[in-house]
Amino acid sequence: MAVIKPQPGPQEAFLSTSADIAIYGGAAGGGKTWGLEFEPLRHIGNPGFNAVIFRRNAIQVLSPGGLWDESLKLYPGLGGQPKEYRMEWIFPSGARVKFAHLDREVSVLDWQGSQITFIAFDELTHFTRGQFFYMLSRNRGLCGIKPYVRATCNPDSDSWVAEFISWWIDQETGLATPERSGEIRWMVSLNDKVIWADTAEELVKTYGHECQPKSVTFIASSLYDNKILMEADPGYLANLKALPRVDRERLLGGNWKIRPAAGLYFQRSWCQVVDAAPVDLQTIRYWDLAATKKTETNNPDFTVGIKMGKAVDGRFYVLHCESMREGPHHVRQAIRNLAEQDGKTVAVGLPQDPGQAGKSQVQDLALMLHGWPVKSRPEGGEKPTRFGPFSAQCEAGNVFFLRAPWNNELFNALEAFPEAAHDDHADACSGAYNLLIEKRPPLSINPAILRRGFMGRGARL
């Protein structure tokens, strides 16, 4: 019979710490989720034991490779019976392990009156400080096991977790301090403020026995600590190395201080300027749209059209950048004129803002561009995240720029992202790149609408 046990190093330390609250991770690929799901197995012979492992939303629990999928590999061999409709495992003794989510701040109120012996948070930085500390009040039980909490996380410099574990992090480098990893400190939360000490006695002496200090530790890990994953999936390391710099520093390097800043997502030295591009490119011109004319008293966004091509060898070429700050009629005319100049082999990409108005805008422009392959993609998520894949290709040297007078304007705008007042050039580049790699089919237009003659309707964008 195979022996199930943690890997030596951080994973073993996480599963052996005596701390009331232990936070594990600080980088991707360290075996965090497995450690979290393994932890309650030590108590499944206790009929009164119950555990709840939280993710922020239900999709994260049930998605492929998520908590539920991983539990299917671990729990059946130990007698666990799944109750998928309520995301719960019941073991022969009666012990229970449940998966749940806290998608809203007030979701914690659903747990009023609960007594949960073991509470776990997968990706603690996704939860709010209020959710975490409220659920600590539900961490109780009468089964003979001292209630405790475990959590995993990846670095997020803007999360409350970064401040909570700051003692374990070198504040100059943003990296975990090796000699402090696994060390235990004590804390109390009074009047919404966390107070730390080296011993419980220090806190009791100052605040009295009713303060009930809790022991806390942070245990750092990274992909390099997970030998099993590195052997089973050697490409995972390459995937992390290919991330944009900010994400790579967080998820591979475990950096808690790095955050999006100018120069981290683009540097002109990463890219070569060329005098000619291959002739067999798959090409698109993507528009990031605005519709306000520049005057002496305003500073409106730019309308930017980036023409980009993908070569058969997988490299990308930025072929043209058109930018303007004009009103709706001028912008529509420019989109049409450049489509005529580019030719009908060049697709036109358009952003789709959320809601019906965004769909109507795309449909209106698609009617104006009847005869061209028009593609659209919904706009959503944080802009640095959307720009990240293009940024990574630039840093890897896979993006070339056709030599032209617009080069400096574009380089300046991209190097200033995301701190500049305007991010339109970055949005246009990421939109063009993402549509090229997604290979979305062109939009279809109802012929009946064409017959009604809506072409060029109105002056709005």
Secondary structure, 3 states (H helix, E strand, C coil): CCCCCCCCCHHHHHCCCCCCEEEEECCCCCCHHHHHHHHHHHHCCCCCCEEEEEECCHHHHHCCCCHHHHHHHHCHHHCCEEEHHHCEEECCCCCEEEEEECCCHHHHHHHCCCCCCEEEECCHHHCCHHHHHHHHCCCCCCCCCCCEEEEEECCCCCCHHHHHCHHHECCCCCCECHHHCCCEEEEEEECCEEEEECCHHHHHHHHCHHHCCEEEEEEECCHHHCHHHHHHCCHHHHHHHCCCHHHHHHHCCCCCCCCCCCCCCCCHHHCEEECCCCCCCEEEEEEECCCCCCCCCCCCCCEEEEEEEECCCCCEEEEEEEEECCCHHHHHHHHHHHHHHHCCCCEEEEEECCCHHHHHHHHHHHHHCCCCCEEEEECCCCHHHHHHHHHHHHHCCCEEEECCCCHHHHHHHHHHCCCCCCCHHHHHHHHHHHHHHHCCCCCCCCHHHHHCCCCCCCCCC
